[in-house]
């Protein structure tokens, strides 16, 4: 079992819509929202890495108001125990760890406040 703590970055003013639609996914548990309502904190639960990726894809596809999903932590202790016991081959872990890193180049890069101020001057 994999459990995450994740941030959902959502379209402005759409947090109530997203929250209502998340109820369609029993594997997702709502925890909190930011003051602005632009981010929701949730937990995802999945059997393994592939199931987690599939769940995130399903959620993003079903709820177009979600801009991005960012996992802040991933608890995969049970997966490590399965590998140690030989139930999961090490090659599966190596394959899973490469994940979607190729997509990272398309993510927006945050600017430091001093860069933003300099550009607006």
C-alpha angles and dihedrals in degrees: 000000000000120000122188138190103216141176120222111205107207141183114276115274094008102101095108091052092048092046091052092049093048088067086075088068113067089185090066121075121192115225110167147331132225121253089252092049091231094115132044122193114218142162121234120202121197138158095239144342094282091051090049092052091047092049092051090049091050092048094049092046094047095045109044091180088075108095098184143348118220121187109217094184136002122202108203100157093131090053091055090050090052091051091048090051091050094245091120120038116236089238089067090058092048091049092048093048091061088058117144098331090130087067093057092087090069094057117104117255116228117233123225114244092248090056092051092049092047091052094050093050 
